[in-house]
């Protein structure tokens, strides 16, 4: 069995099964107590593509986002 990269192992427990689509990278970083930049870099190394920046409800400006489905795909292998 292949061991997950640390970032993916941490995210397994904080991503709700009923949540899909994009989420602010900062939100996920806060859930696992990581810096936003470090999380983004770790996700790229783990094979999760960048979803860029988008405007999200509750944020006045575009923010870095990540696709929860892409994280699940990386976790599943």
N, C-alpha and C positions, 0 to 999 in steps of 0.2 A: 504494500500500500504506500502510495506517495504522500508525503507530509505536505500539508498546505503551507504556503508562505505565511508568516506571522500575521500580516495585515488581513488576509482572507480568513484565517482562523479566528481572529478577533471579531470580524464582521459577521461571521456565521450566527453569533448569538445576539446581535443587535438589529438585524434586518428582519422585520416582521414579514411573515409569509403572505400577508394580505396586502402588502405595499408593493406597487409596481411603478415603472416609469423612472423619471429623473428626480433626484433629490440634491439639495445643496451639499457640496463636499464638506463645507464647514459643519453642517449638521451631523454628518457621519463622524467627522473628526472629533467632535464634542462627545459623541456617544462612547468612543473608545479612548478618549483623553489623549489624542495626538494633535500635533500641529497640522493645519490644513495643507501646507506645502508638502510636508513629509508624507501625509496620507496620499495625496495625488501622485507623488513620485513612486511610492510603494505600490500603488495600484497599477501604474504603467508597467513597472518591473514584473508584476504578477500577471500581466497580460490583459488587463482591463483597459480598453481604449478610452481616451478622453472624450467627454461629451461636450466639451467647450464651455462657453458661458451663456447663460440665458436669464431672462427676467422670470422670477418666480414670485408668486403671491407672498406678500409679507416682506419683500425686499425691494427697496427703492431703485436699486441699480441691478444690472446683470451680475450674476454670481457664477462661480465655477460650479459645475454640476457633474454628477456621475449617474449612470444608468444602473438601477438596481438589478435589472435583468442581466446586464453584462457582468456584474459581480457574481450573480448566481451561476452564470455559465462558467466563469473562471473557477468557482468553487467546485462545480460538478465535474470539471475537467473536460 
